[in-house]
Amino acid sequence: MRRKIFLNFVSLAIVSSILTAVLISVIFYNFYLDSEWKSLKNTAYTISGTIEHIKYDDFQYLINIKKKSPNIRITIINSQGKVLFDTDMEQSKMENHLERPEVKEAIRNGTGESTRYSTTLGQDTHYFSVLLSDGSILRISQDYDNIFTAMGSILPGIIVIVLLVIFLSFFMSSLLSKKILKPIKMATENIDKIISGVNLSEFEIYDELLPFTQAVNRQSLEIKKYVNELKEKADTIETITENMSEGFILIEENKKIVSLNNSAIKLLDAKDDKDYYKESFIVLSRDIEINKTLDKVLKTGENKEILVYLSNRYLNVYINPVVNDGKVIGVMILIVNNTDKYRAEKMRREFSANVSHELKTPLTSINGYAEIIESGLTSKEDTVKFAGIIRKEGNRLLELIDSIIRLSKLDEDFSSKEFDFVDLYEMANNISQNFDIAAKGKNINIVVEGNHNKVQADKSMMEELLYNLIDNAIKYNKIDGTVNVKIQDEINSTILTISDTGIGIPKEAQERVFERFYMVDKSRGNKSTGLGLSIVKHIVEYHNGIINLKSQVGHGTKIKIELPFIQLKNS
């Protein structure tokens, strides 16, 4: 801006000086010309008045005037236009002057004047004629430089003046531009203070700029207020989204990411150390189904919901368009992890199917033998035998139903857990004694190690846990085998370990032995419901514990349970 003001000042000064010089020259030239005209006329009137009273046949008087004023030319012309006398040329060589404008005008009006330009001399010649009393005409002429010749003669002076004016204009325009821009510069340098609402009287500001600066001041305060409100809303939204367990993503119409939370990065199994702002969605997730659905939503503007299985998780992905004036300008994606829900549903379906199957087997056996007895075709010995089978299958059925009921209770969401102080060592000894007959039948030695330390737990659940584990250790042990029950304290927990020297569990089945109704060998179906270890796992989880299993086929199995010391009686 300063440069523009400076150049404008300089240009204005140069143009003004040139125009002024030209105008003054023209004025002075016209003044000079007017003066010369008057002088020429006065000379003509003086000569005409004098020669009216003297005889001028020898024209000596006129010759004397010529000598005194060499710049003028005197000519005497008779009424027929013949030149009688001329101070500059021999009259005999001169042509008739009757048609000269100044002569014709003098004959007609008494006086006449004209100006003619000489291309040879480059000058204007002014003529003035006076009609004498005898009918002859006195003409006086004088040469003058025309305006262009005069301007040419004074041009060096004009150039000098213009150069001086330019020099002065450079100096003055620099000073003026600084002075003019000083308040503006001050306002610019302190724009932050003006925006922040400082008193404008502290600054030197043009009155013409005050409405503008006041408007800037007022609008800046409004903008600041609006920005603060937006920031508060943005912070609120960010806080909400960052604390969401669901994934949240905002995408532009060109599939560039403008916002996402950490849950979205984790659920899509993306790199959490990368900045995804303005990155294409494909960089965040390469899942084909999600990307295809995203393209459809951007194209059609319809809401879409899909279920994808990604990184061992079942994800419900809700993709909704963001519409403005009927045009899709982006997409909002909500990702919900429903893995537990779908696994629970899958488990429920499998559990229902397994329950139906496991209940059907003993019932079928009971009905079959009952029909045979009912037919009356059996002997007394067979009736007794079949009745024993029916009783056995009935007991198995009751045991199965009882296990299912216990599992259902363990699946419930307990709002209150009532714990007592339980002596695991004493409890293990008591339960081991209940298995003396079964153990002696296979010559199995049961060893309980540890001390009388107590842990906070549900007593009945602990009894069932020990019962199931010792029962399995005996049931699937070898003849002359060993079952070892060990209770020991660690820093923050109690460790319960039950190991046997039995047949062991194949490696491929070890991850599934805690599933409901899962049996390693179906031929053992008459010995097991397939629910014992599942119940054990649920009891451990109920007590916030950890269960681990190690087994080797032909060498036995070792189950280790860690129960934390600190338990809340009402958690």
Secondary structure, 3 states (H helix, E strand, C coil): CHHHHHHHHHHHHHHHHHHHHHHHHHHHHHHHHHHHHHHHHHHHHHHHHHHCCCCCCCCHHHHHHHHHCCCEEEEEECCCCCEEEECCCCHHHCCCCCCCHHHHHHHHHCEEEEEEEECCCCEEEEEEEEECCCCCEEEEEEEEECHHHHHHHHHHHHHHHHHHHHHHHHHHHHHHHHHHHHHHHHHHHCHHHHHCCCCHHHCCCCHHHHHHHHHHHHHHHHHHHHHHHHHHHHHHHHHHHHCCCCEEEEEECCCEEEEECHHHHHHCCCCCCCCCCCCEHHHHCCCHHHHHHHHHHHHHCCCEEEEEEECCEEEEEEEEEEEECCEEEEEEEEEEECHHHHHHHHHHHHHHHHHHHHHHHHHHHHHHHHHHHHHCCCCHHHHHHHHHHHHHHHHHHHHHHHHHHHHHHHHCCCCCCCCEEEEHHHHHHHHHHHCHHHHHHCCCEEEEECCCCEEEECHHHHHHHHHHHHHHHHHCCCCCCEEEEEEEECCCEEEEEEEECCCCCCHHHCCCCCCCCCCCCHHHCCCCCCCHHHHHHHHHHHCCCEEEEEEECCCEEEEEEEEECCCCCCC
